[in-house]
Amino acid sequence: MKNTLLLYLKFQYTTYRLLSENQNLLFLDVILAIVTAFLFFCIFFRRYFLKLTFSTNRKRYESLIFLKKRNGVS
């Protein structure tokens, strides 16, 4: 995550330096907003959504195994 943020800051600085010479600041803001939203979505999706899905599936699987053992089904 640290490398991702450093890469984003480098991209932001480079883009700002290139586009500020042409005075296209609105275009710059749109690009940076899209990139920021994409990066935060990727980080959020990877860290929280997948962890939640896998932990829920694991609990469901463990409860099914427990019920099978309790009922004597192998």
N, CA, C and O atoms as a Maestro MAE file, in Angstrom:
{
 s_m_m2io_version
 :::
 2.0.0
}

f_m_ct {
 s_m_title
 :::
 protein
 m_atom[296] {
  # First column is atom index #
  i_m_mmod_type
  r_m_x_coord
  r_m_y_coord
  r_m_z_coord
  i_m_residue_number
  s_m_chain_name
  s_m_pdb_residue_name
  s_m_pdb_atom_name
  i_m_atomic_number
  :::
  1 25 0.827 -1.186 0.000 1 A "MET " " N  " 7
  2 3 0.000 0.000 0.000 1 A "MET " " CA " 6
  3 2 0.871 1.249 0.000 1 A "MET " " C  " 6
  4 15 0.530 2.252 -0.627 1 A "MET " " O  " 8
  5 25 2.003 1.184 0.709 2 A "LYS " " N  " 7
  6 3 2.908 2.323 0.747 2 A "LYS " " CA " 6
  7 2 3.459 2.603 -0.647 2 A "LYS " " C  " 6
  8 15 3.551 3.759 -1.061 2 A "LYS " " O  " 8
  9 25 3.828 1.543 -1.374 3 A "ASN " " N  " 7
  10 3 4.342 1.716 -2.731 3 A "ASN " " CA " 6
  11 2 3.275 2.278 -3.658 3 A "ASN " " C  " 6
  12 15 3.579 3.080 -4.540 3 A "ASN " " O  " 8
  13 25 2.037 1.867 -3.466 4 A "THR " " N  " 7
  14 3 0.946 2.372 -4.298 4 A "THR " " CA " 6
  15 2 0.751 3.862 -4.084 4 A "THR " " C  " 6
  16 15 0.554 4.611 -5.041 4 A "THR " " O  " 8
  17 25 0.804 4.294 -2.828 5 A "LEU " " N  " 7
  18 3 0.631 5.718 -2.549 5 A "LEU " " CA " 6
  19 2 1.798 6.539 -3.078 5 A "LEU " " C  " 6
  20 15 1.597 7.643 -3.583 5 A "LEU " " O  " 8
  21 25 3.021 6.011 -2.968 6 A "LEU " " N  " 7
  22 3 4.174 6.731 -3.514 6 A "LEU " " CA " 6
  23 2 4.080 6.844 -5.028 6 A "LEU " " C  " 6
  24 15 4.385 7.890 -5.599 6 A "LEU " " O  " 8
  25 25 3.660 5.772 -5.671 7 A "LEU " " N  " 7
  26 3 3.485 5.802 -7.118 7 A "LEU " " CA " 6
  27 2 2.425 6.813 -7.517 7 A "LEU " " C  " 6
  28 15 2.586 7.533 -8.501 7 A "LEU " " O  " 8
  29 25 1.339 6.867 -6.752 8 A "TYR " " N  " 7
  30 3 0.277 7.829 -7.028 8 A "TYR " " CA " 6
  31 2 0.771 9.258 -6.863 8 A "TYR " " C  " 6
  32 15 0.452 10.122 -7.680 8 A "TYR " " O  " 8
  33 25 1.548 9.516 -5.813 9 A "LEU " " N  " 7
  34 3 2.067 10.870 -5.600 9 A "LEU " " CA " 6
  35 2 3.025 11.280 -6.714 9 A "LEU " " C  " 6
  36 15 3.018 12.434 -7.142 9 A "LEU " " O  " 8
  37 25 3.850 10.342 -7.185 10 A "LYS " " N  " 7
  38 3 4.728 10.646 -8.319 10 A "LYS " " CA " 6
  39 2 3.905 10.975 -9.559 10 A "LYS " " C  " 6
  40 15 4.201 11.932 -10.275 10 A "LYS " " O  " 8
  41 25 2.870 10.173 -9.807 11 A "PHE " " N  " 7
  42 3 2.004 10.416 -10.960 11 A "PHE " " CA " 6
  43 2 1.318 11.766 -10.843 11 A "PHE " " C  " 6
  44 15 1.223 12.507 -11.822 11 A "PHE " " O  " 8
  45 25 0.837 12.088 -9.641 12 A "GLN " " N  " 7
  46 3 0.144 13.353 -9.425 12 A "GLN " " CA " 6
  47 2 1.084 14.527 -9.683 12 A "GLN " " C  " 6
  48 15 0.706 15.492 -10.346 12 A "GLN " " O  " 8
  49 25 2.303 14.448 -9.164 13 A "TYR " " N  " 7
  50 3 3.262 15.535 -9.345 13 A "TYR " " CA " 6
  51 2 3.634 15.693 -10.812 13 A "TYR " " C  " 6
  52 15 3.684 16.811 -11.325 13 A "TYR " " O  " 8
  53 25 3.896 14.577 -11.489 14 A "THR " " N  " 7
  54 3 4.273 14.640 -12.907 14 A "THR " " CA " 6
  55 2 3.140 15.203 -13.750 14 A "THR " " C  " 6
  56 15 3.366 16.052 -14.612 14 A "THR " " O  " 8
  57 25 1.930 14.738 -13.505 15 A "THR " " N  " 7
  58 3 0.781 15.232 -14.264 15 A "THR " " CA " 6
  59 2 0.553 16.710 -14.007 15 A "THR " " C  " 6
  60 15 0.264 17.470 -14.932 15 A "THR " " O  " 8
  61 25 0.681 17.115 -12.760 16 A "TYR " " N  " 7
  62 3 0.479 18.525 -12.426 16 A "TYR " " CA " 6
  63 2 1.525 19.390 -13.106 16 A "TYR " " C  " 6
  64 15 1.208 20.459 -13.627 16 A "TYR " " O  " 8
  65 25 2.775 18.931 -13.103 17 A "ARG " " N  " 7
  66 3 3.857 19.704 -13.716 17 A "ARG " " CA " 6
  67 2 3.652 19.823 -15.223 17 A "ARG " " C  " 6
  68 15 3.876 20.886 -15.802 17 A "ARG " " O  " 8
  69 25 3.225 18.727 -15.858 18 A "LEU " " N  " 7
  70 3 3.035 18.766 -17.309 18 A "LEU " " CA " 6
  71 2 1.838 19.619 -17.710 18 A "LEU " " C  " 6
  72 15 1.926 20.400 -18.657 18 A "LEU " " O  " 8
  73 25 0.731 19.482 -17.006 19 A "LEU " " N  " 7
  74 3 -0.485 20.175 -17.415 19 A "LEU " " CA " 6
  75 2 -0.559 21.609 -16.921 19 A "LEU " " C  " 6
  76 15 -1.289 22.415 -17.498 19 A "LEU " " O  " 8
  77 25 0.180 21.951 -15.863 20 A "SER " " N  " 7
  78 3 0.119 23.322 -15.368 20 A "SER " " CA " 6
  79 2 0.801 24.279 -16.338 20 A "SER " " C  " 6
  80 15 0.509 25.475 -16.342 20 A "SER " " O  " 8
  81 25 1.706 23.757 -17.156 21 A "GLU " " N  " 7
  82 3 2.336 24.602 -18.172 21 A "GLU " " CA " 6
  83 2 1.318 25.028 -19.222 21 A "GLU " " C  " 6
  84 15 1.444 26.106 -19.803 21 A "GLU " " O  " 8
  85 25 0.312 24.194 -19.470 22 A "ASN " " N  " 7
  86 3 -0.697 24.498 -20.486 22 A "ASN " " CA " 6
  87 2 -1.945 25.139 -19.902 22 A "ASN " " C  " 6
  88 15 -2.881 25.452 -20.637 22 A "ASN " " O  " 8
  89 25 -1.970 25.338 -18.588 23 A "GLN " " N  " 7
  90 3 -3.109 25.953 -17.898 23 A "GLN " " CA " 6
  91 2 -4.394 25.134 -18.057 23 A "GLN " " C  " 6
  92 15 -5.486 25.698 -18.132 23 A "GLN " " O  " 8
  93 25 -4.265 23.838 -18.106 24 A "ASN " " N  " 7
  94 3 -5.437 22.957 -18.195 24 A "ASN " " CA " 6
  95 2 -5.745 22.379 -16.821 24 A "ASN " " C  " 6
  96 15 -5.733 21.162 -16.637 24 A "ASN " " O  " 8
  97 25 -6.019 23.243 -15.867 25 A "LEU " " N  " 7
  98 3 -6.179 22.779 -14.491 25 A "LEU " " CA " 6
  99 2 -7.477 22.008 -14.284 25 A "LEU " " C  " 6
  100 15 -7.521 21.103 -13.450 25 A "LEU " " O  " 8
  101 25 -8.532 22.341 -15.019 26 A "LEU " " N  " 7
  102 3 -9.780 21.594 -14.888 26 A "LEU " " CA " 6
  103 2 -9.592 20.155 -15.370 26 A "LEU " " C  " 6
  104 15 -10.068 19.212 -14.738 26 A "LEU " " O  " 8
  105 25 -8.902 20.000 -16.482 27 A "PHE " " N  " 7
  106 3 -8.595 18.676 -17.010 27 A "PHE " " CA " 6
  107 2 -7.753 17.892 -16.005 27 A "PHE " " C  " 6
  108 15 -7.973 16.699 -15.799 27 A "PHE " " O  " 8
  109 25 -6.794 18.566 -15.385 28 A "LEU " " N  " 7
  110 3 -5.946 17.942 -14.373 28 A "LEU " " CA " 6
  111 2 -6.773 17.463 -13.187 28 A "LEU " " C  " 6
  112 15 -6.574 16.348 -12.703 28 A "LEU " " O  " 8
  113 25 -7.692 18.289 -12.716 29 A "ASP " " N  " 7
  114 3 -8.528 17.905 -11.582 29 A "ASP " " CA " 6
  115 2 -9.381 16.683 -11.901 29 A "ASP " " C  " 6
  116 15 -9.555 15.806 -11.055 29 A "ASP " " O  " 8
  117 25 -9.906 16.624 -13.107 30 A "VAL " " N  " 7
  118 3 -10.735 15.478 -13.500 30 A "VAL " " CA " 6
  119 2 -9.899 14.204 -13.539 30 A "VAL " " C  " 6
  120 15 -10.326 13.163 -13.039 30 A "VAL " " O  " 8
  121 25 -8.726 14.280 -14.124 31 A "ILE " " N  " 7
  122 3 -7.850 13.102 -14.202 31 A "ILE " " CA " 6
  123 2 -7.459 12.625 -12.807 31 A "ILE " " C  " 6
  124 15 -7.520 11.430 -12.517 31 A "ILE " " O  " 8
  125 25 -7.059 13.556 -11.948 32 A "LEU " " N  " 7
  126 3 -6.628 13.167 -10.607 32 A "LEU " " CA " 6
  127 2 -7.780 12.614 -9.776 32 A "LEU " " C  " 6
  128 15 -7.580 11.707 -8.969 32 A "LEU " " O  " 8
  129 25 -8.976 13.148 -9.964 33 A "ALA " " N  " 7
  130 3 -10.137 12.619 -9.239 33 A "ALA " " CA " 6
  131 2 -10.442 11.190 -9.677 33 A "ALA " " C  " 6
  132 15 -10.750 10.337 -8.844 33 A "ALA " " O  " 8
  133 25 -10.357 10.928 -10.974 34 A "ILE " " N  " 7
  134 3 -10.617 9.575 -11.480 34 A "ILE " " CA " 6
  135 2 -9.567 8.593 -10.971 34 A "ILE " " C  " 6
  136 15 -9.903 7.493 -10.531 34 A "ILE " " O  " 8
  137 25 -8.302 8.987 -11.028 35 A "VAL " " N  " 7
  138 3 -7.225 8.101 -10.569 35 A "VAL " " CA " 6
  139 2 -7.340 7.843 -9.069 35 A "VAL " " C  " 6
  140 15 -7.163 6.713 -8.615 35 A "VAL " " O  " 8
  141 25 -7.635 8.892 -8.303 36 A "THR " " N  " 7
  142 3 -7.781 8.727 -6.854 36 A "THR " " CA " 6
  143 2 -8.935 7.791 -6.524 36 A "THR " " C  " 6
  144 15 -8.794 6.902 -5.683 36 A "THR " " O  " 8
  145 25 -10.069 7.982 -7.176 37 A "ALA " " N  " 7
  146 3 -11.226 7.120 -6.922 37 A "ALA " " CA " 6
  147 2 -10.907 5.670 -7.287 37 A "ALA " " C  " 6
  148 15 -11.287 4.751 -6.561 37 A "ALA " " O  " 8
  149 25 -10.219 5.462 -8.397 38 A "PHE " " N  " 7
  150 3 -9.868 4.111 -8.818 38 A "PHE " " CA " 6
  151 2 -8.932 3.439 -7.814 38 A "PHE " " C  " 6
  152 15 -9.128 2.276 -7.461 38 A "PHE " " O  " 8
  153 25 -7.912 4.173 -7.355 39 A "LEU " " N  " 7
  154 3 -6.968 3.594 -6.400 39 A "LEU " " CA " 6
  155 2 -7.633 3.248 -5.075 39 A "LEU " " C  " 6
  156 15 -7.405 2.170 -4.525 39 A "LEU " " O  " 8
  157 25 -8.451 4.154 -4.563 40 A "PHE " " N  " 7
  158 3 -9.106 3.868 -3.293 40 A "PHE " " CA " 6
  159 2 -10.116 2.735 -3.432 40 A "PHE " " C  " 6
  160 15 -10.291 1.952 -2.498 40 A "PHE " " O  " 8
  161 25 -10.783 2.633 -4.575 41 A "PHE " " N  " 7
  162 3 -11.700 1.515 -4.797 41 A "PHE " " CA " 6
  163 2 -10.937 0.194 -4.809 41 A "PHE " " C  " 6
  164 15 -11.383 -0.791 -4.222 41 A "PHE " " O  " 8
  165 25 -9.780 0.179 -5.482 42 A "CYS " " N  " 7
  166 3 -8.985 -1.053 -5.536 42 A "CYS " " CA " 6
  167 2 -8.504 -1.459 -4.150 42 A "CYS " " C  " 6
  168 15 -8.565 -2.635 -3.791 42 A "CYS " " O  " 8
  169 25 -8.021 -0.486 -3.364 43 A "ILE " " N  " 7
  170 3 -7.540 -0.786 -2.020 43 A "ILE " " CA " 6
  171 2 -8.691 -1.276 -1.151 43 A "ILE " " C  " 6
  172 15 -8.548 -2.266 -0.434 43 A "ILE " " O  " 8
  173 25 -9.826 -0.594 -1.209 44 A "PHE " " N  " 7
  174 3 -10.981 -0.982 -0.398 44 A "PHE " " CA " 6
  175 2 -11.479 -2.363 -0.797 44 A "PHE " " C  " 6
  176 15 -11.762 -3.195 0.065 44 A "PHE " " O  " 8
  177 25 -11.587 -2.612 -2.098 45 A "PHE " " N  " 7
  178 3 -12.093 -3.898 -2.579 45 A "PHE " " CA " 6
  179 2 -11.192 -5.029 -2.118 45 A "PHE " " C  " 6
  180 15 -11.669 -6.061 -1.647 45 A "PHE " " O  " 8
  181 25 -9.882 -4.831 -2.255 46 A "ARG " " N  " 7
  182 3 -8.952 -5.901 -1.908 46 A "ARG " " CA " 6
  183 2 -8.915 -6.154 -0.408 46 A "ARG " " C  " 6
  184 15 -8.855 -7.306 0.022 46 A "ARG " " O  " 8
  185 25 -8.950 -5.106 0.387 47 A "ARG " " N  " 7
  186 3 -8.759 -5.275 1.823 47 A "ARG " " CA " 6
  187 2 -10.021 -5.684 2.559 47 A "ARG " " C  " 6
  188 15 -9.965 -6.530 3.451 47 A "ARG " " O  " 8
  189 25 -11.153 -5.104 2.206 48 A "TYR " " N  " 7
  190 3 -12.354 -5.303 3.021 48 A "TYR " " CA " 6
  191 2 -13.354 -6.262 2.387 48 A "TYR " " C  " 6
  192 15 -13.822 -7.187 3.051 48 A "TYR " " O  " 8
  193 25 -13.686 -6.060 1.130 49 A "PHE " " N  " 7
  194 3 -14.741 -6.853 0.514 49 A "PHE " " CA " 6
  195 2 -14.331 -8.311 0.376 49 A "PHE " " C  " 6
  196 15 -15.104 -9.207 0.715 49 A "PHE " " O  " 8
  197 25 -13.124 -8.556 -0.116 50 A "LEU " " N  " 7
  198 3 -12.687 -9.941 -0.282 50 A "LEU " " CA " 6
  199 2 -12.510 -10.631 1.062 50 A "LEU " " C  " 6
  200 15 -12.843 -11.808 1.203 50 A "LEU " " O  " 8
  201 25 -11.986 -9.907 2.053 51 A "LYS " " N  " 7
  202 3 -11.814 -10.493 3.378 51 A "LYS " " CA " 6
  203 2 -13.168 -10.852 3.977 51 A "LYS " " C  " 6
  204 15 -13.319 -11.915 4.580 51 A "LYS " " O  " 8
  205 25 -14.147 -9.979 3.815 52 A "LEU " " N  " 7
  206 3 -15.487 -10.231 4.340 52 A "LEU " " CA " 6
  207 2 -16.119 -11.439 3.653 52 A "LEU " " C  " 6
  208 15 -16.721 -12.285 4.313 52 A "LEU " " O  " 8
  209 25 -15.982 -11.518 2.336 53 A "THR " " N  " 7
  210 3 -16.564 -12.629 1.584 53 A "THR " " CA " 6
  211 2 -15.942 -13.958 2.000 53 A "THR " " C  " 6
  212 15 -16.656 -14.930 2.245 53 A "THR " " O  " 8
  213 25 -14.609 -14.001 2.079 54 A "PHE " " N  " 7
  214 3 -13.952 -15.260 2.409 54 A "PHE " " CA " 6
  215 2 -14.228 -15.672 3.845 54 A "PHE " " C  " 6
  216 15 -14.389 -16.861 4.121 54 A "PHE " " O  " 8
  217 25 -14.285 -14.713 4.768 55 A "SER " " N  " 7
  218 3 -14.554 -15.099 6.156 55 A "SER " " CA " 6
  219 2 -15.990 -15.607 6.293 55 A "SER " " C  " 6
  220 15 -16.243 -16.542 7.052 55 A "SER " " O  " 8
  221 25 -16.932 -15.001 5.566 56 A "THR " " N  " 7
  222 3 -18.320 -15.466 5.612 56 A "THR " " CA " 6
  223 2 -18.434 -16.871 5.033 56 A "THR " " C  " 6
  224 15 -19.113 -17.722 5.607 56 A "THR " " O  " 8
  225 25 -17.781 -17.123 3.910 57 A "ASN " " N  " 7
  226 3 -17.825 -18.455 3.303 57 A "ASN " " CA " 6
  227 2 -17.166 -19.490 4.206 57 A "ASN " " C  " 6
  228 15 -17.645 -20.620 4.300 57 A "ASN " " O  " 8
  229 25 -16.072 -19.119 4.872 58 A "ARG " " N  " 7
  230 3 -15.394 -20.056 5.758 58 A "ARG " " CA " 6
  231 2 -16.286 -20.415 6.942 58 A "ARG " " C  " 6
  232 15 -16.367 -21.580 7.331 58 A "ARG " " O  " 8
  233 25 -16.958 -19.410 7.517 59 A "LYS " " N  " 7
  234 3 -17.853 -19.686 8.646 59 A "LYS " " CA " 6
  235 2 -19.008 -20.580 8.209 59 A "LYS " " C  " 6
  236 15 -19.405 -21.486 8.941 59 A "LYS " " O  " 8
  237 25 -19.543 -20.329 7.028 60 A "ARG " " N  " 7
  238 3 -20.640 -21.149 6.519 60 A "ARG " " CA " 6
  239 2 -20.160 -22.585 6.304 60 A "ARG " " C  " 6
  240 15 -20.867 -23.535 6.639 60 A "ARG " " O  " 8
  241 25 -18.961 -22.742 5.746 61 A "TYR " " N  " 7
  242 3 -18.400 -24.067 5.504 61 A "TYR " " CA " 6
  243 2 -18.149 -24.800 6.822 61 A "TYR " " C  " 6
  244 15 -18.457 -25.986 6.947 61 A "TYR " " O  " 8
  245 25 -17.582 -24.081 7.818 62 A "GLU " " N  " 7
  246 3 -17.324 -24.709 9.111 62 A "GLU " " CA " 6
  247 2 -18.622 -25.120 9.798 62 A "GLU " " C  " 6
  248 15 -18.667 -26.172 10.437 62 A "GLU " " O  " 8
  249 25 -19.669 -24.324 9.684 63 A "SER " " N  " 7
  250 3 -20.942 -24.689 10.316 63 A "SER " " CA " 6
  251 2 -21.562 -25.903 9.628 63 A "SER " " C  " 6
  252 15 -22.190 -26.730 10.289 63 A "SER " " O  " 8
  253 25 -21.395 -26.020 8.307 64 A "LEU " " N  " 7
  254 3 -21.901 -27.206 7.612 64 A "LEU " " CA " 6
  255 2 -21.167 -28.462 8.061 64 A "LEU " " C  " 6
  256 15 -21.785 -29.509 8.251 64 A "LEU " " O  " 8
  257 25 -19.850 -28.363 8.231 65 A "ILE " " N  " 7
  258 3 -19.072 -29.511 8.700 65 A "ILE " " CA " 6
  259 2 -19.510 -29.900 10.108 65 A "ILE " " C  " 6
  260 15 -19.653 -31.083 10.416 65 A "ILE " " O  " 8
  261 25 -19.724 -28.894 10.966 66 A "PHE " " N  " 7
  262 3 -20.168 -29.173 12.338 66 A "PHE " " CA " 6
  263 2 -21.517 -29.889 12.337 66 A "PHE " " C  " 6
  264 15 -21.711 -30.846 13.087 66 A "PHE " " O  " 8
  265 25 -22.445 -29.432 11.504 67 A "LEU " " N  " 7
  266 3 -23.766 -30.077 11.445 67 A "LEU " " CA " 6
  267 2 -23.669 -31.507 10.927 67 A "LEU " " C  " 6
  268 15 -24.362 -32.397 11.419 67 A "LEU " " O  " 8
  269 25 -22.810 -31.728 9.934 68 A "LYS " " N  " 7
  270 3 -22.646 -33.087 9.412 68 A "LYS " " CA " 6
  271 2 -22.074 -34.020 10.470 68 A "LYS " " C  " 6
  272 15 -22.512 -35.162 10.605 68 A "LYS " " O  " 8
  273 25 -21.081 -33.520 11.228 69 A "LYS " " N  " 7
  274 3 -20.488 -34.360 12.280 69 A "LYS " " CA " 6
  275 2 -21.502 -34.647 13.379 69 A "LYS " " C  " 6
  276 15 -21.552 -35.759 13.903 69 A "LYS " " O  " 8
  277 25 -22.299 -33.664 13.725 70 A "ARG " " N  " 7
  278 3 -23.281 -33.843 14.790 70 A "ARG " " CA " 6
  279 2 -24.361 -34.840 14.372 70 A "ARG " " C  " 6
  280 15 -24.848 -35.613 15.197 70 A "ARG " " O  " 8
  281 25 -24.733 -34.821 13.094 71 A "ASN " " N  " 7
  282 3 -25.769 -35.735 12.607 71 A "ASN " " CA " 6
  283 2 -25.208 -37.094 12.208 71 A "ASN " " C  " 6
  284 15 -25.971 -37.993 11.853 71 A "ASN " " O  " 8
  285 25 -23.898 -37.258 12.260 72 A "GLY " " N  " 7
  286 3 -23.289 -38.537 11.939 72 A "GLY " " CA " 6
  287 2 -23.089 -38.760 10.459 72 A "GLY " " C  " 6
  288 15 -22.857 -39.894 10.040 72 A "GLY " " O  " 8
  289 25 -23.170 -37.728 9.661 73 A "VAL " " N  " 7
  290 3 -22.947 -37.856 8.216 73 A "VAL " " CA " 6
  291 2 -21.479 -37.601 7.942 73 A "VAL " " C  " 6
  292 15 -20.915 -36.616 8.420 73 A "VAL " " O  " 8
  293 25 -20.832 -38.519 7.144 74 A "SER " " N  " 7
  294 3 -19.425 -38.289 6.860 74 A "SER " " CA " 6
  295 2 -19.231 -37.617 5.533 74 A "SER " " C  " 6
  296 15 -18.097 -37.349 5.137 74 A "SER " " O  " 8
  :::
 }
 m_bond[295] {
  # First column is bond index #
  i_m_from
  i_m_to
  i_m_order
  :::
  1 1 2 1
  2 2 3 1
  3 3 4 2
  4 3 5 1
  5 5 6 1
  6 6 7 1
  7 7 8 2
  8 7 9 1
  9 9 10 1
  10 10 11 1
  11 11 12 2
  12 11 13 1
  13 13 14 1
  14 14 15 1
  15 15 16 2
  16 15 17 1
  17 17 18 1
  18 18 19 1
  19 19 20 2
  20 19 21 1
  21 21 22 1
  22 22 23 1
  23 23 24 2
  24 23 25 1
  25 25 26 1
  26 26 27 1
  27 27 28 2
  28 27 29 1
  29 29 30 1
  30 30 31 1
  31 31 32 2
  32 31 33 1
  33 33 34 1
  34 34 35 1
  35 35 36 2
  36 35 37 1
  37 37 38 1
  38 38 39 1
  39 39 40 2
  40 39 41 1
  41 41 42 1
  42 42 43 1
  43 43 44 2
  44 43 45 1
  45 45 46 1
  46 46 47 1
  47 47 48 2
  48 47 49 1
  49 49 50 1
  50 50 51 1
  51 51 52 2
  52 51 53 1
  53 53 54 1
  54 54 55 1
  55 55 56 2
  56 55 57 1
  57 57 58 1
  58 58 59 1
  59 59 60 2
  60 59 61 1
  61 61 62 1
  62 62 63 1
  63 63 64 2
  64 63 65 1
  65 65 66 1
  66 66 67 1
  67 67 68 2
  68 67 69 1
  69 69 70 1
  70 70 71 1
  71 71 72 2
  72 71 73 1
  73 73 74 1
  74 74 75 1
  75 75 76 2
  76 75 77 1
  77 77 78 1
  78 78 79 1
  79 79 80 2
  80 79 81 1
  81 81 82 1
  82 82 83 1
  83 83 84 2
  84 83 85 1
  85 85 86 1
  86 86 87 1
  87 87 88 2
  88 87 89 1
  89 89 90 1
  90 90 91 1
  91 91 92 2
  92 91 93 1
  93 93 94 1
  94 94 95 1
  95 95 96 2
  96 95 97 1
  97 97 98 1
  98 98 99 1
  99 99 100 2
  100 99 101 1
  101 101 102 1
  102 102 103 1
  103 103 104 2
  104 103 105 1
  105 105 106 1
  106 106 107 1
  107 107 108 2
  108 107 109 1
  109 109 110 1
  110 110 111 1
  111 111 112 2
  112 111 113 1
  113 113 114 1
  114 114 115 1
  115 115 116 2
  116 115 117 1
  117 117 118 1
  118 118 119 1
  119 119 120 2
  120 119 121 1
  121 121 122 1
  122 122 123 1
  123 123 124 2
  124 123 125 1
  125 125 126 1
  126 126 127 1
  127 127 128 2
  128 127 129 1
  129 129 130 1
  130 130 131 1
  131 131 132 2
  132 131 133 1
  133 133 134 1
  134 134 135 1
  135 135 136 2
  136 135 137 1
  137 137 138 1
  138 138 139 1
  139 139 140 2
  140 139 141 1
  141 141 142 1
  142 142 143 1
  143 143 144 2
  144 143 145 1
  145 145 146 1
  146 146 147 1
  147 147 148 2
  148 147 149 1
  149 149 150 1
  150 150 151 1
  151 151 152 2
  152 151 153 1
  153 153 154 1
  154 154 155 1
  155 155 156 2
  156 155 157 1
  157 157 158 1
  158 158 159 1
  159 159 160 2
  160 159 161 1
  161 161 162 1
  162 162 163 1
  163 163 164 2
  164 163 165 1
  165 165 166 1
  166 166 167 1
  167 167 168 2
  168 167 169 1
  169 169 170 1
  170 170 171 1
  171 171 172 2
  172 171 173 1
  173 173 174 1
  174 174 175 1
  175 175 176 2
  176 175 177 1
  177 177 178 1
  178 178 179 1
  179 179 180 2
  180 179 181 1
  181 181 182 1
  182 182 183 1
  183 183 184 2
  184 183 185 1
  185 185 186 1
  186 186 187 1
  187 187 188 2
  188 187 189 1
  189 189 190 1
  190 190 191 1
  191 191 192 2
  192 191 193 1
  193 193 194 1
  194 194 195 1
  195 195 196 2
  196 195 197 1
  197 197 198 1
  198 198 199 1
  199 199 200 2
  200 199 201 1
  201 201 202 1
  202 202 203 1
  203 203 204 2
  204 203 205 1
  205 205 206 1
  206 206 207 1
  207 207 208 2
  208 207 209 1
  209 209 210 1
  210 210 211 1
  211 211 212 2
  212 211 213 1
  213 213 214 1
  214 214 215 1
  215 215 216 2
  216 215 217 1
  217 217 218 1
  218 218 219 1
  219 219 220 2
  220 219 221 1
  221 221 222 1
  222 222 223 1
  223 223 224 2
  224 223 225 1
  225 225 226 1
  226 226 227 1
  227 227 228 2
  228 227 229 1
  229 229 230 1
  230 230 231 1
  231 231 232 2
  232 231 233 1
  233 233 234 1
  234 234 235 1
  235 235 236 2
  236 235 237 1
  237 237 238 1
  238 238 239 1
  239 239 240 2
  240 239 241 1
  241 241 242 1
  242 242 243 1
  243 243 244 2
  244 243 245 1
  245 245 246 1
  246 246 247 1
  247 247 248 2
  248 247 249 1
  249 249 250 1
  250 250 251 1
  251 251 252 2
  252 251 253 1
  253 253 254 1
  254 254 255 1
  255 255 256 2
  256 255 257 1
  257 257 258 1
  258 258 259 1
  259 259 260 2
  260 259 261 1
  261 261 262 1
  262 262 263 1
  263 263 264 2
  264 263 265 1
  265 265 266 1
  266 266 267 1
  267 267 268 2
  268 267 269 1
  269 269 270 1
  270 270 271 1
  271 271 272 2
  272 271 273 1
  273 273 274 1
  274 274 275 1
  275 275 276 2
  276 275 277 1
  277 277 278 1
  278 278 279 1
  279 279 280 2
  280 279 281 1
  281 281 282 1
  282 282 283 1
  283 283 284 2
  284 283 285 1
  285 285 286 1
  286 286 287 1
  287 287 288 2
  288 287 289 1
  289 289 290 1
  290 290 291 1
  291 291 292 2
  292 291 293 1
  293 293 294 1
  294 294 295 1
  295 295 296 2
  :::
 }
}
